[in-house]
Amino acid sequence: MITRVLVIGDVLLDRDIDGEVHRVSPEAPVPVVEIGAEAERAGGAGLAASLLVNRPGIEVRLVTALADDEPSKRLSALLTEQLPVTVIASTPGTRCKTRIRSAGQSVLRMDVEAEAAIIDQPDLEALEAELEDCDAVLVSDYAGGLVGHPGVRSVLRRWASQRAMVWDPHPRGAEPVPGLCLVTPNKAEARQFSQLPTGSLDQLAEHLRDQWQAWAVAVTDGAAGVFLSSGGSPTTFVPAPFRHQGDACGAGDRFAGTVAASLGAGSVARTAVTDAVDDTAHWLRAGGVNALVPAERVLDSEQLTAADLIRRVRTAGGTVVATGGCFDVLHAGHIAGLEAARQLGDALVVLVNSDAGVQRLKGAGRPVNPIEDRCRVLRSLRCVDAVEVFGGDTPAELLDQLRPDIWVKGGDYDAESLPEAPIIRGWGGRVVVVPLLPGRSTSAILDGRSIR
């Protein structure tokens, strides 16, 4: 089944300049960025729509306004290469944002602003036709004036109760129209729109749901998760599966787009928000807008490969550490070993035995926890950066594909006598053994034996 998602909103031209910082300028206490790669992409509602392109089961279209200038021509070319675009109005100029990054982190952002206005009467008939031919709507307000136009607002208000319509607001943008399925302000936007400088986020979500006459409001709290107030149910907190520490550019667009697509496919608000939180976290961990792989990412966490992470770490000159095991019943010994391994480098990849592999190794009745649960627990750990599953009796084949700089084993081993040692040495890596905590083992836990 295909879910047709219509994105409506203001578009920007984003320019990314990636480089490396090795020194501080002698002229001023600022980093010197040695420019490597430069690229342009659609921003604002254009980014929100682009992040839905090529995702399984989703068709996306964009309704927007464009200016008559050179940046707009480049922006239009970027958009029409990816998806159908309907331009219903003109703007005085194209807003441009240039981000300068090093090792995946933003160093500086330079903006070219333009008047936030629509300079002609929008083509409301074209807007009506697009709304007629979709299952879900994402209103991506970037304070450019399009969704604040009285005519556009009138149309959106009339369709709000007829489609799964999600409104992603902007602090300088318009108030969401009544009757929306879901509104997705971030924490700062929620405080501004509610005019309540104090109060918990769950209280803000409830207040804004009443204020906006929406079916649900999801207040996003960055890497922590989302507070959802929906219908007559108590406000719930949906935590992120893990915290992302890098550049979060585009995370709000990714979240809102995934929510809209999920609602359009028939999900209830709680399911849609939970799926979107999980998807956005995995998308960020895979590199977000800076990923060297296509933007689409399904929710199945097993498809989040470690290769993307390793590529980014190596590009930044970092060291990749890997370790492996069954991790069937996670205990203090596992945690000590994982934390020790992570301290040896800049990223830790954990290779996990499949369910069949654990059964061959440990016997009938194992694993206690299926592979999906074991991977989810491992990904939730701060010291773990990526998880991969291998089906053989040893991780040799997967190790040869990933080629970490360091392979860590726990226990009383001689590093050079380990069966993995020749493989690791083959590409110049090394093996490190870390001690285990005495008395901690999954077998002891399952047998009910005390560690004391």
Secondary structure, 3 states (H helix, E strand, C coil): CCEEEEEEECEEEEEEEEEEEEEECCCCCCEEEEEEEEEEEEEEHHHHHHCCCCCCCEEEEEEEEECCCHHHHHHHHHHHCCCCEEEEEECCCCCEEEEEEECCEEEEEEEECCCCCCCCCCCHHHHHHHHHCCCEEEEECCCCCCCCCHHHHHHHHHHCCCCEEEEECCCCCCCCCCCCCEECCEHHHHHHHHCCCCCCHHHHHHHHHHHHCCCEEEEECCCCEEEEEECCCCCEEEECCCCCCCCCCCHHHHHHHHHHHHHHCCCCHHHHHHHHHHHHHHHHHCCHHHCCCCCCCCCCHHHCCHHHHHHHHHHCCCCEEEEEECCCCCCHHHHHHHHHHHCCCCEEEEEEECHHHHHHHHCCCCCCCCHHHHHHHHHCCCCCCEEEEECCCCCHHHHHHHCCCEEEEECCCCHHHCCCHHHHHHCCCEEEEECCCCCCCHHHHHHCCCCC
